[in-house]
Amino acid sequence: MTETARIPEHGRRPDEILAEIDQIRSDDIDWRSGRAFSLVYNVGEQAHEDLLEAAAVRFLHENALNPLKYPSLLQMELDVIAMAADLLGTDADAGSFTSGGTESIFLAVQVARDHNREVRGIAEPEVLAPSTVHPAFAKACRYLDLELTLIPVGSDGRADVDATAAAITDRTGLMVGSAPCYPYGLIDPIPELAALAAERDILFHTDACLGGWLLPWWERLGEDVLPWDFRVPGVTSISADVHKYGYAFKGASTVLYRSRDLLRHQFFWYDDWPGGLYASGTTAGTRPAPPIVGAWTAINHLGVDGYLRLTERVRDTTRRFQAGIEAIDGLAISHGADLPVFEFGSDVYDMAAIADVMDDRGWNLDRQQGGLHLMVSPAHDQIVGRFIEDLADAVAHHGPSRGEQAVYGSIA
Ligand SMILES: *Cc1c(COP(=O)(O)O)cnc(C)c1O
């Protein structure tokens, strides 16, 4: 058991502090080895990492609360929003920079709540979403005191359009689809869902936290991508994380609206205190500057050609993972997903036991109810062969047989 920390009576020496930091972080996940499949999107290019660090450290002590005092940060923030808007297909000023996907979703839900109250006269609007939607929606609804109705997805793992249509009520204020959803990496039928919403003046949010900075490049590489962005009529807001496949460090997301008219519900002006006028456009007050700088730097450093190059690497590596997994008897990619985020499972083996063996070999596999989850980054092209070898070995020597499966069957 560790002792409860106390403020040291005397300040400690820098070298001692750094040594302690290095010592306590030695047990942290080592994503640079390519053996992590979530949390960090590893480009595997030192020059990109070095540049982000050099840019961010210049702004470590600044405060993005008041952009008027920081023309530099204002410029970079507006640039990131405009570049995201261009990517997703809306007006350059119709969005916000936020601290992450959760805040982006939070704001889209709050905008929907207030739009429904003001424009549609619905005091208690409800949110309708597929059961694969990210927990951030449940969290936002809990905090904002809105009712969330989850509709079970179809047998194909995607949102069930008919069941969704049947669940719409007079109070439905926001409908949601994912591009793609986190658990399976599947894109919901956004055009059909958004059409249901548009016919009834209901707002529709595409959660592209994962796909926002990936699918546009995937499409440009010639791959089939189900429509999900502002080209789809009825989509009124989209969340897209720069700190995922945008390859910036953490604290960087964007939320975009079909029009700035919706965005205005986020704006907060206040002078009912002695401290003068206070204005903000997102949930935070004092805001760290490095994420803004990091996002701006990442996008400018990579550019379209850089994103296409990294996406090609991710695509080819994903196909190697998926072919390798499918070649192992008894394993399958859930719902046949073909994006770099997917689940694989088995009717035969206990996947939790296989994950334990893989963990013992240094892989960090994320367990889901139906199998194991992989999120592929560019740097995984270095380890895919070894991963498949270890997985085949884990299955061959450690997977329980069909008979034993009865014992394990319900754990997965
Ligand atoms: C990551 C993610 C979120 C939440 O984003 P955070 O940055 O973790 O707050 C929401 N939706 C999807 C699909 C995601 O993958």
Residues whose N, C-alpha, C, O or C-beta is under 5 A from the ligand:
A	BS01	LIG	G100 G101 T102 E103 H134 A136 P180 C181 Y182 D207 C209 L210
